[in-house]
Amino acid sequence: MLYYSLKIVITTVLIVIISEIAKRSTLMGGVLASVPLISVLAIIWLYVDTKDTVLISEFSMSIFWLVIPSLAFFIVLPFLLHKELHFYISLSLAIITTIACYYLMIIALHKFGIKI
């Protein structure tokens, strides 16, 4: 239980630190947020939990393929906000668009014989 609490605290603290830095400098917040901290932490936790490098390799490749459709979020959100759509509506539509892009990517990869 202590181990899970530690994982939650470390991950949460990093997210809070990044959001606080972004309040002061969007550039620095963006740099820190663009570093795949959550992916790196997930890979570390997965290794500590399983010691299974094959699983980590597969997980890493899944992340790689799904980064591409996740970029839709960062295109749609600012576009909708610049159109002065309400923040939560813009956020929701950006998330829905990203989910749709994930789905399309998984279908496309499957057609090319790539299993994630």
C-alpha positions in Angstrom: 0.0 0.0 0.0 2.9 2.4 0.8 4.3 1.7 -2.7 1.1 2.7 -4.4 0.7 5.8 -2.3 4.3 6.7 -3.2 3.5 6.3 -7.0 0.4 8.4 -6.7 2.2 11.2 -4.7 5.2 11.4 -7.1 3.0 11.4 -10.2 0.6 14.0 -8.7 3.4 16.3 -7.5 5.0 16.3 -11.0 1.7 17.3 -12.6 1.1 20.1 -10.0 4.7 21.4 -10.4 4.3 21.6 -14.2 0.9 23.4 -14.0 2.4 25.9 -11.5 5.4 26.5 -13.8 3.0 27.0 -16.7 1.3 29.8 -14.8 4.6 31.7 -14.8 6.0 30.7 -18.2 3.9 28.9 -20.8 7.1 28.1 -22.6 8.7 26.3 -19.7 5.4 24.6 -18.8 5.1 23.5 -22.4 8.7 22.1 -22.4 8.1 20.2 -19.2 4.7 18.9 -20.3 6.0 17.8 -23.7 8.6 15.6 -22.0 6.8 12.3 -21.7 7.0 12.4 -17.9 3.9 10.3 -17.4 5.1 7.8 -19.9 8.5 7.6 -18.3 7.0 7.2 -14.9 4.6 4.5 -16.2 7.5 2.7 -17.7 9.5 2.9 -14.5 6.5 1.7 -12.4 5.9 -1.1 -14.9 9.5 -2.2 -14.7 9.6 -2.1 -10.9 6.3 -4.0 -10.8 7.1 -6.7 -13.4 10.8 -6.6 -14.5 9.4 -7.6 -17.9 11.4 -5.7 -20.5 9.3 -7.3 -23.4 6.2 -5.8 -21.8 7.9 -2.5 -21.5 9.1 -2.6 -25.1 5.5 -3.3 -26.3 4.1 -0.6 -24.1 6.7 1.9 -25.4 5.7 1.0 -29.0 2.1 1.5 -28.2 2.9 4.9 -26.8 4.8 5.8 -29.9 2.0 4.9 -32.3 -0.6 6.7 -30.1 1.4 9.9 -29.8 0.6 10.7 -33.4 -3.3 10.8 -33.0 -2.9 12.5 -29.6 -1.5 15.6 -31.5 -5.0 16.2 -32.7 -5.9 17.5 -29.2 -3.3 20.2 -29.4 -4.6 21.3 -32.8 -8.3 21.3 -32.1 -8.2 22.8 -28.6 -6.5 26.1 -29.5 -8.5 26.3 -32.8 -11.8 26.1 -30.9 -10.6 28.5 -28.2 -9.6 31.0 -30.8 -13.1 30.7 -32.2 -14.2 31.8 -28.7 -16.0 28.6 -27.9 -16.5 28.0 -24.2 -13.4 26.4 -22.5 -15.2 23.2 -21.3 -16.9 22.7 -24.7 -13.6 23.2 -26.5 -11.9 20.8 -24.1 -14.6 18.2 -24.5 -14.6 18.4 -28.3 -10.8 18.2 -28.4 -10.9 15.1 -26.2 -13.7 13.5 -28.4 -11.7 14.3 -31.5 -8.6 12.8 -30.0 -10.5 9.6 -29.1 -11.8 9.4 -32.7 -8.2 9.8 -34.0 -7.0 7.0 -31.6 -9.7 4.8 -33.0 -8.8 5.6 -36.6 -5.1 5.0 -35.9 -5.8 1.6 -34.3 -7.9 0.6 -37.3 -5.2 1.9 -39.7 -2.4 0.1 -37.9 -4.4 -3.1 -37.8 -4.9 -2.9 -41.6 -1.1 -2.7 -42.0 -0.6 -5.7 -39.6 0.7 -3.6 -36.7 -0.7 -4.8 -33.4 -0.6 -2.5 -30.4 
